[in-house]
């Protein structure tokens, strides 16, 4: 089995989401000795900017126009990233919450690869997935417990974190998306929360 492990935190060993993902992968490797892990660290990868050239690639490929030299370079980099998703039998995304949402580098990756003809299709007014991946996992990490809501807002207004990543994976063709959400990683419950998350992930690895 080939697994794409998307790392969204820049904190290395200090990252709870990364430690949890590593624990899950260790457990999964014990179940499947033939496991191949392709780690895509959005902070270490040389992601092209999704700027004028990046957007030019997106629109010109749909319209069939020729790419400029700078657009062609961006297009080649995007294609290489897309191939890593296409090669995966499983996808794991470890994602900390930053200001009620995603780390911006993860969103940059999503904007680059999630394009028509790459990870999704659009025909007859309907969107459809371009991948066929049986299982995926989102490991969400939050410093506090945000389910109590916010002053002047609703809990649903702040659901731009795990919910968004789950939606994205399903939209591109991950048939079953699991979620392990770990809260309180910045307070006195941090060690307990991380340990409980690791227990849940190890149990999931047994049948993932």
N, C-alpha and C positions, 0 to 999 in steps of 0.2 A: 504494500500500500504506500502510495506517495501522498504526503501531507504538506500543504502550504501553511506555514506558521507566520502570520502577519503580526509583527511587533510594533506597537504604537507608542511606547514610552521611551524617552531618551535617557532614562535614569539607570540603565544597566542593572547591576545586582541590587540596587536600592529600590527597584521597581517591583511593587507587589504583583501587578498584572503579569510581569515577565516571570517572576518566581513561580506564580501559579501555573502559567503556561508550561514552564520547564518541568514542573512536577507532574503535570498531566502527560507530557510527552515521555517522560521517564516511565510512567506507569503504562502508557500505551506501548512503548518499546518492549516492555516485559511481556506483554500479551502478544505482540506481533514482532518477532525478531527480524523480519524483513522490512520493517518500517523505514521509509526514506523521508527525511524531513528537509524541506526547502524553506529556510528562514528568510523572510523578507522584512528586514528592519527598515522602516520608513525613514529613520534618521541617518542610517548608514548608507542606504541606497542613494545613488545620484538621480533623484527624480527630476525630470525636466519641469520647468515652470509651466503652469497652465495659463500662459499669457497669450499675447496676440498670435504667436506661432502655434501654440498648443490648440487654441480655438480654431485657428485656420485649418489645422489638420482635421479636426472634427468635422467642420462644415464642408471642406473640399472633398473629403473622402465620400461623404454622402452624395454630393452633387457630381462627383466624377471629375472634378477639376484637377489639373496638375499641381503638385506641391512645389513651393519654392525650396531653395537649398536649405534654409533654416527650418522650414516646416518638415522637410524630409528627415532631417536629423532628429527632430522631436518625434516624428512618426516611427522611426526605427526604435527609439528608446521605449516608446509606448508599446509597440509590438512585442518587444522582449518581455515587458512586464505582463502583458496579456497572456503570453505563452505559459508563464508560470502558473497562472490561474487555470488555463486549459489543461495543463498536465496533472492537476491535482485530483486525487480521489477523495480527499477530505480537506476542509479549510478551517483553521483555527485563528481567531482574532482576539488578542488580549488588548483591552481598551480601557484606560483610566478615564474618569470623567474630568474634563477641563471646562470650567465655567458652564456647567450643565450640558456639555456637548462633547465633541470629539477633539483630540489633539489635531491641530491644523494640518500636520503632515499626513495624517491618515486621510483626512478629507481631500488633500492634494492627490494622494494615490487613487482614491475613488474617482475623483474628477478625471484623472488621466485614463484610467482603464475602463471605466463604465461608459462606453460609447456604443452607438449603434454599429452593428457588424463586428463588435469586439466581444463584449460580455452580455449584450442584449440585442434583440432584433425588434424592428418596427415595421409592420406590414398591415395594410388595410385598416389603419387607424388603431391598431392593437399592439401593445408591447408584449414581448415574450423573451424568455431566457435563452441565452446562447450556450450555457453550460449544462452539464448533467452530472452533478456532484451529489452523491447520496446523503452525506452527512456534513454538518458544519457545527462549530462551537463558538459562541461569544463568551469570553470571560470579562465581565464588567467589574470594574473596581471604582468605589466611591469613598471619599474620605469620611463622609458622614452618612446618616440615614436620611435620604431626601423624601421618603414616602409620606412624611408628615405634612408636606406642602410648604408654601412660602407666603410670606406676608404680601397680600395683594395679588396673589396668583394661585393657580390650581396645579396640582401635581402633574396633570397631563400637559400643562404648558411647558414643563421642564423636561419632557421625555424626548430629548434629542440625542440620547446616549446609546444605550443598549438597543432600544427600540428601533432606532435608525439603522444600526448595523445589521440587526436581524432582518429588517425589511430589505436592505440592500442585498444581502446574501440570498434571500428567497427570490428576489427579482432577477438575479443573474443566473439562477438555476440550481441553488442548493435545496434539495428536496426536504430535508429535515434539519432544522436549526435548533440546537440545544443552547441553553443559557445557564451560566453559573454567575450569580451576582454576589459580590463581596462588599459589604458596607463597613463603615467605622474603621477605616485603615489609618486614620489620623488621630484617634483618641485612645482612651485606656483599654478599649476592646480590640485593639489592632491585632495583637498576637492571636487572640482567641478567634477572631473573624477569619484571619488568614488560614489558621489551622483547620477550621471548619470547611472553608472553601476547598482546601487541598483534599480533605476526606471526600467531599462530594465529587471532585474531579477524578480521584482515583477510582471511585465506584463507577463513574461514567466510562472511564477508560476500559473497563472490563468488557463492555459491550459496544464500544464505539467503532 
